[in-house]
Amino acid sequence: MFESLTDKLTNAMRHLRGTAKLSEENMAEALKEVRAALLSADVHFKVARAFIERVKEKCVGQDVLKTVTPGQQIIKIINDELTALLGEGSTELSSKKPLKIMMVGLQGGGKTTTSAKLAKSLKKDGYKPHLVACDIYRPAAIDQLETVAGQIGVPCFAKRGTPDVPAIGEEGLREALAAGDDLIIFDTAGRLQIDEQLIDEIKELKRRVNPDEVLLVVDGAIGQEAVNVAKTFNEAVQLTGIVMTKLDGDARGGAALSMKEITEVPIKFAGTGEKLDDFDVFHPDRMASRILGMGDVVSLVEKAQETIDEKDAANMAERMMSGDFNFEDMLKQFRQIKKLGSMSSIMGMLPGMGKMAGNMGMDDKAEKQMKRSEAIILSMTPKERQKPQLLNSSRRTRIARGSGVKLAEVNQLIKQHMQMKKMMKKMQGGGKMGKGNMKKMMKQMKASGMNPGAMGGGMPGGMGGGDMPDLSKLKF
């Protein structure tokens, strides 16, 4: 979502390279570009103006530390201000049990799917969720909630044939409590635009069920209008948090940057895709780092811990280091990677790699290539997968026909497998590797189409390499 903003902020920082001291004069052009970048990203003009004033106030007259460049120093300041803008401080839900959450918002924002995503996410934390269908207006809204509730294995209360939404909420609450469930999520109706009937209905529902949290679900693609929507709902039902949806899309992201400043309501969760697992706690500091092209490795590690079995990963590592790495193992690797999400979402969490993924159309390419590789492996017999040395010319031809690919693609996959085995053998003996072997390994990785340097200096599109500060060491 923030690719365009990231690019423009990166370009703005380049004006400050080689500067010995930050001053109002040498910062003027850079801050002008930063302001233009924020406005073009649909950030509210008042928010953009206040943001620039705060950055300028902190930057002017700062001596540039010997260990960093002016560009790095101002990135630190902008990173801190972006974090504050996105909602510095706690974004946690109430700790009450039972926990009652009312979901509100406009039609089309994704409330029903988000209700299920939230239930699934909190179920992992030990809650016993119960969904209550309070949208009686949108065709098939109740059916949709019942379907997603079934997919995540939680009960759903629905009552068709009555127009009394507050009464439905009350009855659903009683049923959930009687069943011993301690997380009750009310999926309310939305409209194409805010109207008096909608507001009156959710006010009365809130009065009857007394929720601990009122979360506004906002489509990240609606731009500055999201701020007005948030203000109206907040005045009506006192919001406790915001859920931004479709953060995986190509919207400009200004709503997320404006929301907290204008409404003083924190963004608590983010929807990052269409699947029910594509839902994350919103971390302002991590999002700020991603906007500045510095990635979000912490979130990537957390995602990996949730989706990849630790024992399987340890067994895989042991097999690779022993040199006993076959096509069954490679197939497992592909499937584990797919669990982490789309390639662009993974790349967006790596420093300096977000733009590269977008420019290369990496999602489509990587997914297509992975599917073809899976098809090749699945066309092998179990014995061939376990003993790649059996794959002679006639077997390879048969596999190519069976998987619907060219023989050259089969040969390429086998070659990649062999190169991986060779690299792993060189890392035997406690994982130590001599400088000579390391250089050879790097050359082999490049020859096979990998880019081992992409994670280091000179990362394209981000603020990597020479512009990447160690933010933990910078104090102001």
C-alpha positions in Angstrom: 0.0 0.0 0.0 2.8 2.5 0.9 5.1 1.8 -2.0 4.6 5.2 -3.7 5.1 7.0 -0.4 8.2 5.0 0.4 9.7 5.9 -3.0 9.1 9.6 -2.6 10.4 9.7 1.0 13.5 7.9 -0.2 14.1 10.5 -3.0 13.5 13.3 -0.5 16.3 12.0 1.8 18.8 12.0 -1.0 19.0 15.8 -0.9 20.8 15.6 2.5 23.7 13.3 1.5 27.0 14.8 2.3 25.6 17.6 4.5 27.7 18.3 7.7 24.8 19.8 9.6 21.0 19.9 9.4 19.8 23.5 8.9 16.5 25.1 7.8 18.1 25.9 4.4 19.4 22.5 3.4 16.3 20.8 4.8 13.8 23.0 2.9 13.8 21.1 -0.3 13.8 17.7 1.4 10.9 18.6 3.7 9.0 20.1 0.7 9.2 16.8 -1.0 8.2 14.9 2.2 5.1 17.1 2.4 4.3 16.6 -1.3 4.7 12.8 -0.7 2.3 12.8 2.2 -0.3 14.8 0.3 -0.1 12.6 -2.8 -0.6 9.6 -0.5 -3.9 11.1 0.6 -2.8 12.2 4.0 -5.1 14.9 5.4 -3.5 18.3 4.6 -3.7 19.4 8.3 -1.9 16.2 9.4 0.8 16.7 6.7 1.4 20.3 7.8 1.6 19.5 11.5 3.9 16.5 10.7 6.4 18.7 8.7 6.4 21.3 11.5 7.3 18.7 14.1 10.1 17.2 12.0 11.5 20.6 11.2 11.5 21.6 14.9 13.4 18.5 15.8 15.9 18.6 12.9 17.0 22.2 12.7 20.3 22.8 14.4 21.0 19.2 15.1 24.6 18.3 14.9 25.1 15.3 12.7 26.6 12.4 14.8 30.0 11.1 13.6 28.7 7.6 13.2 25.7 8.5 11.0 25.0 10.7 8.0 22.4 13.6 7.9 20.2 11.3 5.8 20.3 8.7 8.5 19.7 11.2 11.3 16.6 12.7 9.6 15.3 9.1 8.9 15.4 8.5 12.6 13.5 11.6 13.3 10.9 10.9 10.6 10.6 7.3 11.8 9.8 8.5 15.3 7.2 11.0 14.0 5.6 8.5 11.7 5.3 6.1 14.7 3.7 8.8 16.8 1.4 9.7 13.8 0.3 6.0 13.4 -0.5 5.6 17.1 2.4 5.6 19.5 1.6 3.5 22.6 -0.5 0.5 23.4 -2.9 -0.9 20.8 -4.1 -3.8 23.0 -7.7 -4.8 23.5 -9.4 -4.7 26.9 -8.4 -7.6 29.1 -11.9 -8.1 30.4 -13.5 -11.6 30.3 -16.0 -12.1 28.8 -14.9 -9.6 26.2 -17.6 -8.0 24.1 -16.6 -6.4 20.8 -19.0 -4.5 18.5 -17.8 -4.1 14.9 -19.1 -1.0 13.0 -18.4 0.7 9.7 -19.7 1.4 6.2 -21.0 -1.3 3.8 -18.2 -2.9 1.8 -15.5 -2.3 4.4 -15.1 -6.0 5.2 -16.8 -6.1 8.7 -18.1 -9.7 8.3 -14.8 -11.2 7.2 -12.9 -9.1 9.7 -15.2 -10.3 12.5 -14.2 -13.9 11.6 -10.5 -13.0 11.3 -10.6 -11.3 14.7 -12.3 -14.3 16.3 -9.8 -16.7 14.7 -6.9 -14.5 15.9 -8.1 -14.3 19.5 -9.0 -18.0 19.5 -5.3 -18.7 19.2 -4.8 -16.6 22.4 -7.2 -18.9 24.4 -10.5 -17.1 23.9 -13.7 -19.0 23.1 -15.4 -16.8 20.4 -19.0 -16.5 19.6 -20.2 -14.5 16.6 -23.5 -12.7 16.6 -25.1 -11.7 13.3 -26.6 -8.2 13.6 -26.7 -7.3 9.9 -30.2 -8.0 8.8 -30.1 -5.7 5.8 -27.4 -6.8 3.4 -28.4 -9.8 1.3 -26.7 -13.0 2.5 -24.9 -11.2 5.3 -26.1 -13.7 7.8 -25.2 -16.6 5.5 -21.7 -15.2 5.0 -21.1 -14.9 8.8 -22.4 -18.4 9.4 -20.1 -19.7 6.6 -16.9 -18.1 7.9 -17.8 -19.1 11.5 -18.0 -22.7 10.3 -14.6 -22.3 8.6 -12.9 -21.2 11.8 -14.9 -23.6 14.1 -16.8 -21.1 16.2 -20.6 -20.8 17.0 -22.7 -18.1 15.3 -25.9 -16.8 16.6 -28.4 -15.6 13.9 -32.1 -14.8 14.1 -33.9 -14.3 10.8 -37.3 -12.7 10.3 -37.1 -9.9 12.9 -36.1 -6.2 12.3 -35.2 -5.6 16.0 -31.4 -5.6 15.8 -30.8 -4.6 19.5 -33.0 -7.5 20.6 -31.0 -9.8 18.3 -27.8 -8.6 20.0 -29.2 -9.1 23.5 -30.4 -12.7 22.7 -27.1 -13.5 21.0 -25.2 -12.3 24.1 -27.3 -14.4 26.4 -26.8 -17.5 24.3 -23.0 -17.0 24.1 -22.7 -16.5 27.9 -24.9 -19.5 28.6 -22.6 -21.6 26.4 -19.6 -20.4 28.4 -18.0 -18.4 25.6 -15.8 -15.5 26.7 -15.5 -13.5 23.4 -18.6 -12.2 21.8 -18.3 -10.3 18.5 -21.3 -8.4 17.1 -21.2 -8.0 13.3 -23.4 -4.9 12.7 -24.9 -3.6 9.5 -23.3 -0.9 7.3 -24.6 1.5 4.8 -23.2 3.0 1.6 -23.0 6.2 3.6 -23.7 7.2 7.1 -27.3 8.0 7.9 -29.4 8.7 10.9 -31.1 5.3 11.0 -27.7 3.5 11.1 -26.4 5.7 13.9 -29.5 5.3 16.0 -29.5 1.5 15.6 -25.9 1.0 16.6 -26.3 3.5 19.5 -29.2 1.4 20.8 -27.3 -1.9 20.2 -24.4 -0.5 22.2 -26.7 0.5 25.1 -28.2 -3.0 25.3 -25.1 -5.2 25.0 -22.6 -2.7 26.6 -19.5 -3.7 24.6 -16.0 -3.4 26.0 -14.6 -2.5 22.6 -16.2 -0.7 19.6 -14.0 -1.3 16.6 -14.4 0.7 13.3 -13.6 -1.4 10.2 -12.3 0.9 7.5 -11.4 0.1 3.9 -7.8 1.4 3.5 -8.6 2.3 -0.1 -11.3 5.0 0.6 -8.7 7.7 1.3 -9.5 10.9 3.2 -13.2 10.1 3.4 -12.1 7.4 6.0 -11.2 10.2 8.4 -14.7 11.7 8.2 -16.3 8.3 8.6 -14.2 7.7 11.7 -15.1 11.1 13.2 -18.8 10.5 12.7 -18.8 7.0 14.3 -16.5 8.1 17.1 -18.9 10.9 18.0 -21.9 8.5 17.9 -20.6 5.4 19.8 -17.1 6.4 21.2 -14.8 4.1 19.3 -12.0 2.3 21.1 -10.1 1.2 18.1 -9.8 1.0 14.3 -9.3 -2.0 12.0 -7.7 -1.0 8.6 -8.6 -3.5 5.9 -7.0 -4.1 2.5 -3.5 -3.0 3.5 -2.3 -5.4 0.9 -3.9 -3.4 -1.9 -2.5 -0.5 -4.0 -4.3 2.3 -2.2 -2.1 5.3 -1.2 -2.3 4.7 2.6 -3.2 8.3 3.6 -6.1 7.1 5.7 -3.9 5.1 8.0 -1.6 8.1 8.5 -4.4 10.5 9.2 -6.7 8.4 11.3 -5.0 8.5 14.7 -4.1 12.2 14.5 -7.6 13.4 13.6 -9.7 11.0 15.7 -7.3 10.2 18.6 -8.5 6.6 18.2 -5.7 3.9 17.8 -5.5 1.6 14.9 -5.5 -1.8 16.6 -5.6 -4.4 13.8 -4.8 -4.6 10.0 -6.3 -6.8 7.4 -3.5 -7.8 5.0 -5.3 -10.2 2.5 -8.4 -12.1 1.7 -7.6 -15.3 3.7 -8.9 -15.6 7.3 -5.3 -15.8 8.5 -4.4 -12.5 6.8 -4.9 -10.4 9.9 -2.3 -8.8 12.2 -2.1 -6.7 15.3 -1.2 -3.2 14.2 2.3 -2.1 15.4 2.9 1.6 14.6 6.6 1.4 15.0 6.9 -1.6 12.6 4.6 0.1 10.0 6.7 3.3 10.2 9.8 1.3 9.4 8.1 -0.4 6.5 7.0 3.0 5.1 10.6 4.1 5.2 11.7 1.0 3.4 13.4 -0.5 6.4 11.2 -3.6 6.5 9.6 -5.4 9.5 11.7 -8.5 10.2 10.1 -8.9 13.7 6.6 -9.4 12.1 8.1 -11.8 9.6 9.7 -13.9 12.4 6.4 -13.9 14.3 4.5 -15.0 11.2 7.0 -17.8 10.7 6.7 -19.0 14.3 2.9 -19.1 13.9 2.8 -21.0 10.6 5.8 -23.2 10.6 6.1 -26.2 13.0 9.3 -25.8 15.1 9.9 -29.5 15.2 9.5 -29.8 11.4 11.8 -26.9 10.8 14.5 -28.4 13.1 14.2 -31.8 11.3 14.5 -30.0 8.0 17.6 -28.1 9.0 19.2 -31.3 10.3 18.5 -33.1 7.0 19.9 -30.2 5.0 23.1 -30.0 7.1 23.6 -33.7 6.8 23.4 -33.5 3.0 20.3 -35.8 3.0 18.1 -33.2 1.3 15.7 -34.7 -1.2 12.7 -33.6 -3.3 10.3 -34.5 -0.5 12.1 -31.9 1.7 12.0 -29.4 -1.1 8.3 -29.9 -1.5 7.8 -29.3 2.2 9.8 -26.1 1.9 7.6 -24.8 -0.9 4.5 -25.5 1.2 5.9 -23.8 4.3 6.8 -20.7 2.3 3.2 -20.5 0.9 1.9 -20.5 4.4 3.7 -17.3 5.2 1.6 -15.4 2.6 2.2 -13.7 -0.7 5.7 -13.1 -1.9 5.1 -9.4 -2.0 4.0 -9.4 1.7 7.1 -11.3 2.7 9.4 -9.1 0.7 7.7 -6.0 2.2 8.9 -7.1 5.6 12.5 -7.3 4.4 14.6 -4.1 4.5 14.7 -2.4 1.1 13.0 -5.3 -0.8 9.4 -4.0 -1.0 9.8 -2.0 -4.2 11.8 -4.7 -5.8 8.9 -7.2 -5.2 6.5 -4.8 -6.7 8.6 -3.8 -9.7 9.3 -7.4 -10.6 5.8 -8.6 -10.3 7.2 -11.0 -7.9 3.9 -12.3 -6.6 2.8 -13.6 -9.9 6.3 -14.9 -11.0 7.1 -16.6 -7.7 3.7 -18.2 -7.3 3.7 -19.4 -10.9 7.2 -20.8 -10.6 6.4 -22.5 -7.3 3.3 -24.1 -8.7 5.4 -25.4 -11.7 8.1 -26.7 -9.3 5.5 -28.5 -7.2 3.9 -30.0 -10.3 7.3 -31.4 -11.3 8.0 -32.9 -7.9 4.5 -34.4 -7.7 5.1 -36.0 -11.1 8.0 -38.0 -9.6 7.4 -41.3 -7.9 7.9 -41.4 -4.1 11.2 -43.3 -4.7 12.4 -40.7 -7.2 11.7 -37.9 -4.7 13.6 -39.7 -2.0 16.5 -40.7 -4.3 17.1 -37.9 -6.9 20.1 -39.8 -8.2 17.6 -42.1 -10.0 16.5 -39.3 -12.3 18.0 -40.3 -15.6 17.1 -38.9 -19.0 14.1 -41.1 -19.6 12.6 -40.5 -16.2 13.1 -36.7 -16.6 11.3 -36.8 -19.9 8.4 -38.7 -18.3 8.2 -36.2 -15.5 8.2 -33.2 -17.9 5.2 -34.8 -19.8 3.4 -35.6 -16.6 3.8 -32.1 -15.1 3.1 -30.3 -18.4 6.4 -28.4 -18.5 9.4 -28.4 -20.7 12.3 -30.8 -20.1 14.6 -27.8 -19.5 12.5 -26.8 -16.5 12.8 -30.3 -15.0 16.6 -30.1 -15.5 16.8 -26.7 -14.0 14.9 -27.8 -10.8 17.2 -30.8 -10.4 20.2 -28.5 -10.9 18.9 -26.2 -8.2 18.4 -29.1 -5.9 22.0 -30.3 -6.4 23.4 -26.8 -5.8 21.5 -26.5 -2.6 22.9 -29.9 -1.4 26.4 -28.8 -2.3 26.0 -25.5 -0.3 24.6 -27.4 2.7 27.5 -29.8 2.7 30.0 -26.9 2.9 28.2 -25.7 6.0 28.7 -29.0 7.8 30.8 -29.1 10.9 28.9 -26.8 13.3 27.9 -24.4 10.5 31.4 -23.0 10.1 32.7 -22.0 6.7 36.0 -20.7 5.5 36.3 -17.5 3.5 37.2 -19.4 0.4 34.1 -21.6 0.6 31.9 -18.7 1.4 33.0 -16.9 -1.8 32.5 -20.0 -3.8 29.0 -20.4 -2.3 28.1 -16.8 -3.2 29.2 -17.3 -6.8 27.1 -20.5 -7.0 24.1 -18.7 -5.6 24.5 -16.0 -8.2 24.9 -18.5 -11.0 21.7 -20.2 -9.9 19.8 -17.0 -10.1 19.8 -16.1 -6.4 21.0 -12.7 -5.2 22.8 -13.1 -1.9 23.7 -9.4 -1.9 20.1 -8.3 -1.9 19.9 -8.4 1.9 23.0 -6.2 2.3 24.3 -2.9 1.1 22.9 -1.0 -1.9 19.4 -2.5 -1.6 17.3 -1.2 -4.5 14.3 0.9 -3.8 14.6 1.3 -0.1 16.8 3.2 2.3 19.2 0.3 2.6 23.0 0.1 2.2 24.6 3.5 2.9 21.4 5.1 4.1 20.3 2.4 6.6 20.8 3.7 10.2 20.9 1.5 13.3 17.9 3.3 14.8 18.5 1.7 18.2 21.8 3.7 18.6 20.4 7.1 17.6 19.2 9.3 20.5 17.7 12.7 20.3 
